[in-house]
Amino acid sequence: MTSPVPQKEPQSRSPQPELSRSLRNRHMSMIAIGGAIGAGLFVGSGSVIRTAGPAAIVSYCLAGALVLCTMRMLGEMVVAKPSSGSFADYARTAIGPWAGFTIGWLYWYYYVIIVAVEAVAGAAILHAWIGLPLWVLAMGLMVVMTATNLLSVKSFGEFEFWFSSVKVAAIVAFLIIGGLYVFGGWPGSSFDFSNLTAHGGFAPNGFTAIFSAIVVVIFAFGGAEIVTIAAAESKEPERSVARATTGIIWRIILFYVGSIVLVVTIVPWDSAKVLASPYVAAWNIIGLPGAGVVMDVVILTAVLSVLNSSVYVSSRMLRALATHGDAPTWLVATNKRRVPARAILAGTVVGWISVLLAYLSPDTVFTYLVNSSGAVAIFMYLMIGASQLRMRRRLEREAPERLTLRMWLFPYLTWVVMAGFAAVLVAMAVIADQRTQLLTSVGSLAVVLVAYAVRRARGGWPAGSTDAPERAAAPTR
């Protein structure tokens, strides 16, 4: 495709309050892992296995390859130009202000809803241990994670480091013990891979089921991009992103695929227990006492990790929008610890309202909110691909020395990946269970596009500009 005419990036009218650069490499590594490995691996993988059978392994491999390539594209742009707005800023620069506005607001909306979803999920687990009302527990979890983020970016990083460490430890333990079990090295076990083909074959529901399952798997990988937003607050952004978008993502895929291989080898794919909790079912067969309680702790940790990351990333995206005049400029301000407290509180207020709706109107309003943000991740991946196509050519022409991390097989692999995500959207339109989510998400996209048109009409900027004129930033408190 033809490269766009290079345009100068606008200069800020006043210095923007800086964010803290206190995230270390160990924080960044675990932020990458924690963002991509949520409760969906431990619970949601059951629906994937029931859909595709043992061939769910292929679904996870294909989805993992798409996300790996997308992270490589994003990593290329972040290393060349770190930004707290990450892909929204790159979309703004490469495609136009409408793209940055649209994907930025959709992404913020996506994560403030996830804040509520994870708070509700965590409350459901705690309710079995603590006899308090669900809504009180959900609000309590949100208050704790909000306070963590308000304290400092380092406190966010520390919490994420330890939350993710628990998840990694659980997965590694499962890979080791599960591996010993299937290879006959565990007491009472024998070398046995018969479950891969014994119940209707490797792909019992046909190869179309493999692609249907990819739709669900793609969403499980969502969150890997959070590390590229956190890069703007790390001590070594280029090194951190380079590691996160290559080696660490490979490890994440290994965790997912390796775990699924063991689950479908240990537990018959058509067992009712798979749908309820595949990992608990596998641990019970292996003979681990108290498997249910252990996995509840791991799942709660995964939920808190995603909740913590969601509060963080939604605030940074909202602040990035504000720096471009696409959100109230008072949201740009940081406190004395260089934390965007106003942006954090603005997002969590929406999260608190959503939690209340989850209990006041769970089957209508809250369900609509969840569905209407469901396909945003796919929109984001497509926008990342389109941005990388343009920015790569621009960088090759204007600043090739900044391309220290490059997307593989450019531009052909970028186009293949974008086609893959487009196919996911088509699959969502075809699959009845996913169609509502797609249509309501398209509705959200339409609302944001209309909001952009109104924003431009009322206080617009020149038609050919790459950005909105930036207003005077709010002073640092």
Secondary structure, 3 states (H helix, E strand, C coil): CCCCCCCCCCCCCCCCCCCCCCECHHHHHHHHHHHHCCHHHHHHHHHHHHHHHHHHHHHHHHHHHHHHHHHHHHHHHHHHCCCCCHHHHHHHHHCCHHHHHHHHHHHHHHHHHHHHHHHHHHHHHHHCCCCCCHHHHHHHHHHHHHHHHHHCHHHHHHHHHHHHHHHHHHHHHHHHHHHHHHECCCCCCCECCHHHCCCCCCCCCCHHHHHHHHHHHHHHHCCCCHHHHHHHHECCHHHHHHHHHHHHHHHHHHHHHHHHHHHHHHCCCCCHHHHHCHHHHHHHHHCCCCHHHHHHHHHHHHHHHHHHHHHHHHHHHHHHHHHCCCCCHHHHCCCCCCCCHHHHHHHHHHHHHHHHHHHHCCCCHHHHHHHCCCCHHHHHHHHHHHHHHHHHHHHHHHCHHHCCCCCCCCCHHHHHHHHHHHHHHHHHHHCHHHHHHHHHHHHHHHHHHHHHHHHHHHHCCCCCCCCCCCCCCCCCC
